Amino acid sequence: MGKTTVSIGDIHDAEQRIGSYIRHTPLLREENMDDALGCSVYLKPEMLQITGAFKLRGALNKMLSLSEEELNRGIITSSSGNHAQACAYAGRMLGVRVVVIIPEDAPEIKIRNAKNMGAEVILWDRRYAERWKKVEEEVDKYGFTIVHGYEDYDVMAGQGTIATEIMNDLEDVDTIVVPIGGGGLISGIATAVKETKPEIRVIGVQAAASCAYYESRRQGRKTSMESQPTIADGITCGSTGDNPYPIIEKYVDDIVTVSEAGIIEAVNLIADKAKLLAEPTSSVVVAALQEKKIDVRSDEKVCAVLTSGNWDVDKFGELFSGNEVGGVFLNGSK
């Protein structure tokens, strides 16, 4: 019988399984961001992970858990880009064939990196359902093993190692703020936190343009929504994940949303104060604090998880110049 959830035991197993292959990313105390965000700011910069994003943790944990027969069939997944790169890297490390279905409008850096790491890339429709229909077609033809970016409990367990690192590095952390896309990351983090130190708050953040988890909690039921384009392309979320949803409802203290202009301002703030290039998907957590969407005390130790930095350099340039990026200007006009 397969797993029906993820547990702290699974996360500790993942630590042992992937520990020698990943980076224990640092926890950065950013005092010069305190005034802007209203708390004692700590950043967990997962853009410093080997593939430039947290996704390597989950992909590696899953693939290292597979049987030789499952690996020999080859791996397939669909991803907005960061999970694709993680699977490509893990596949190259293990000598396994990897096929990734990536949205045709994904940042070029994510497409290029996946190819450079040896993955076979198929560019497809941005819409989630259409991409997964293509995955199923490829599985029917070739018998690939699916490594899902957020529905898989082994993937969630790998992502949960971020939380164990945070709690080990900052034992008295008060609040951890996490972006929500499909929900696998926050499911792993929230499980690690609440099954270890339940007094620590876990807050999820979504882009207001695409926020099915926020809407589901607001309505008190699992629901979908019509997503609008968002500069935070890695966390578009028109519907909640089947497996993450109950974990998020059980363990995540609150879910908030942020504006497109707020996300862009947060990218700038992180670059200016922390000297880190955080893609907009990552920056929603800082935007939530900057927009006062989360109630915090000035002495509260808040860790913002910066999930990734894989975004086209020319787009960063346009953003820092205050020019239009993805239909949004720094001043908030569209």
N, C-alpha and C positions, 0 to 999 in steps of 0.2 A: 504493500500500500504506500502511495506517495505521501509526501509531507502535506500537511493541511495548514501550516503557519510557520513562522520563524520564531526562534527562541534565543535567549542569551547563550545557551549552550551551543547552538549553531554558529553564533557570532564568534564565540571563543574558538570553536573548531576552525572557522575561517581565518582567524588571526594566525593560527599555527600553519594553516595550509598555504597562505599567500605571503606570510611575513617576510620571507627571504627574497621575494620577487618584486615587491612594491617599495615605495618610499614612505616612511613615517613622516608625513608632512609636518612642518613646524606649526606651533601655535604662536601667533604674533600679537603682542600687546601694542595697540596703536593709540597711545595717549592723545596724539594730536587730532584724533577723530572724536574724542569724548564730547566736546562741546556741541559739535554738529549733530551727534546722535543721542545725546542725553544720557549716556551710561558709560561704564568702563568697558571699552571696546577691545575684543580679541577677534582675530581673523584666523580661519583655518583655510589656507590657500591651496586648494586641490588643483589649481592650475600648475602647481609645481610637481604634481604627480607625473610619472614617466610619460604617459600619453597626453598630458596636458589637461586631464580631467579625472574625476573620482571614479569614472565608470570602469577603470581597469580592475578595481577591487572586486566588483561583482562578477565581471566576465571571467577573471582568472579563477575565482572560487568555484564558479560553475564548471568551467572546463576542466579544472583539476579534479573535480568530483565525478566526471563522466567515465564510463567504462572504455576500454580500448576499442570495443566494437562501435560504440557511439561516436567516438572521435574519428574512427576510420571512415565513417559515413560522410564526414565533413560537417561543418557548422554553417548555419544560416541564421540571419537575423534581419530585422528592420530597425532603422535608427535615424534620428535627425543628424547624427554624425559622431557624437562622442562615444556612444556604445559601439558603433561600427569600428571606430579606431581601436577601441579596447579589445574587441574580438579579433581584429586583424593582428594586433600585437601578440595576443595570447596564442593565436593560431600559428604565427611565425615561430614563436618560442617552442611550441609543442610539435611543430612540423605537421600541422593539420590544415586542410583546405577550408577556407572561410569565404562565404558569399554574403554580401551585405546589400540590402535594398535601402537606398538613401533618397530622400526627397530631391527632386531635380533642382529645387531652388535653395538647397542647403549651402552654407558658406563654402567657398571653394577650398579653403584650407582643410576642412573636414573631409571633403571628397578626396583631395590630393593625398592627405596623410594616410587615409585608409588604403588607397592604391599603393602608396610607397611602402606600406607595411605588408604588402602581399595579398590583400583581399581582392576578390573579384567583385567589382562594384557595378550594381545595376541601378541606374537613376530612374526614379518612378514618381508617381503622383504624391504631392504633399499630404493628401488626406490619409489618415491612419488606416481606415478600413481598406482602402485600395492597395496600400502597400502590403498589408498582411494577407490580402487575397493573393497577391503575387508570391509572397513567401510560401503559402500553402500549395500553390501551383508548382513551385520549384521542389518542394518536399515530395509531392506526388510523383514528379518526374524522376528525381534523383535520390530520394531517401535521406536527405540531410537531417541532422539533429538540430532542433531549434534551441537557441539561447536567447530567451526573451529578456529585454532590457529592464522590465520592472514587475512582470507577473510571476517570475520565478523566485522561489524562496531561497535558493542557494545564492542567487544574485543579491537579494535583499540582505542576506547574512554578510556577504562581502562588503556591501556598502555600510553595514552597521559597524565595521571596524573603525570608521571615522570617529564614531562616538566614543569607543573605548580609548582611542588615542587622546581625544579631548579630555575625557574624565581622568585619565592618567596624568596628563600634562597640567591640568588645572582642576584639582580635586574639589575646589569650592565654586565651580562655575554655577551660575544661577539660571541662565537661560541659553538655549541653543536655537538659532534661527536658521531655517533650512528652506531652499527652494523646493517647490512641488511641481513636477511635470506629470509623469506617469504614476509616481508615488512610491517607487521602489526604494529610493534613497531615504526618504523620511520614514518609511516603514522600518527599515533596518536601524536607523539612528534612534527612532522613538522606542523601539523594542529594547535596544541596548540600554538606553537611559532609564526607562520606566521599570525594567526588570533588575536594575542595579541601584539607581538612586531616584526613586519616583518623585522626590521633591524638586528635581530640576525641571524647569518648564521647557517644552518643545513647541516652537511656533513655526507653522508652515506659511510660505509666501507664494502667491501666484500673480501672474500678470492679469490685470483686470480684464484685458481683452480675451482671455482664454483661461477660465477658472472654474472648471467643473467641480473640483473638490470644495471650493469655497461655496458655490451655489448649492451643492448637495448638503453641506452642513447648515447653510442658511435655511434651506427648505425642510431639513430633517429627514431627507430620504436620498437614496442614490439617484442621481439625475445626470442628464447630458445637457449641453448648451451649444449654440451656434458660435463657434470661435471666430474672432476677428484677427486679422494679422497682428503680430506683435514682434517687436524688435528682439524680444527674448525667445528666439526661435527654438531653443532647446527644451522649453517647458510649455509648449502649446498643449492645451488639455481641454478637449471638447467633451470628453467622457471620463469617468473614473475607472480605474483598474479594478477588475473583479477581486483579485487577491489582496492588493494594498488597501482597498477601501475599509474593510472591517478593522484592520490594524490601525489605520489612521484614526478612525472613529474611537477606538479604544484608548489610544495612547497620546495622540497629539492634542495639546491643550487649546490651541486656537489656530485659525487659518485666516490670513488677511490678504488683501490685494493691493497692488500698486499701479500707478499710472505709467504710461509710456514715457512721458517727460521726466517723471521721477526716476525711472530706470536709467535714463541717459545721464541725469545729474549724478546718480550714484556711481556710474562708470567713471565719470570725471573725478568725483571725490576720492574714489579708491586709488586712481592713478596719481592724483595730486598728493594725497596724504600718505598712502601706503606704498606708493611706487610699484604697484602691481597692475598688470593688464588683465582685468576680469571681464569676460564677455558679458553682455547684457543679461543672459540667462543667470549667471552667478550673482549679478549685482542687485537683483530684486530684494535680497535680504537686507542690504544696506539701505535701499530705497524705502523699505518698510519702516526702518528706524528713523530715517531722515524725514519721512512724511508723517511721523508720529502715529503710525498705525498700531504700534505696540506700546503698551504702558510699561515704562521702565523707570527705575530710580537712578539717580546720578551715581550711586555707589554700586549699582548692580553689575555683576560680571556677566557680560553678554558675548557669546561666541557666534559670529556670523560665518556660516560655511560658504566659502567661495568655491563653487563646484568646478569651474573650468575657465580656460582662457583661450579656447580655440575659436578665433573669429578673424576674419580677413583684416590684414593690417591696414588696407586702404580705407576700410569702414571705420576703424579706430581713428584714422587721420581725419576723416570727414566729421566724425562725432566731436573730436577735440577742437575742431575748427568752428563748431557751432553750425555746421551745414546740415542739410536734410539727410537723414539716415532711415531707410525703411518707412518713408512718408512722415517722419516725425522730426521736428526741429528741437533744439535744446530748450528754446523758450516755451515749448509746449504747443505751438501752432502746428496745424496739419495741412 
